Amino acid sequence: MNTPETTAETDTVICSAKGCRAPAVWVLAWNNPKIHTPERRKTWLACEEHREHLSKFLGMRGFLKDVVTLEEWSATDH
């Protein structure tokens, strides 16, 4: 996973949405097929409020590959 942004006072990862400081609970795995190999996965983190918006943004471009909980993503070997 890309290095997630954490809040200064805790080790909680935060949402990737611009200006959002909410804890992330979702991982949006994506790649840009024009510049990444098919197996490469970049990640954005999302809170409950921004999961759908960020998923639609990536999906409209054909970049979105998977959406899983942060807990599930952390439990797998990437």
ABEGO torsion letter per residue (X at the ends): XBBBBBBAABABBBBABBGBABBBABBBBBBBAAABBAABBBBBBBBAAAAAAAAAAAAAAGABABBBBAAAAAABBX
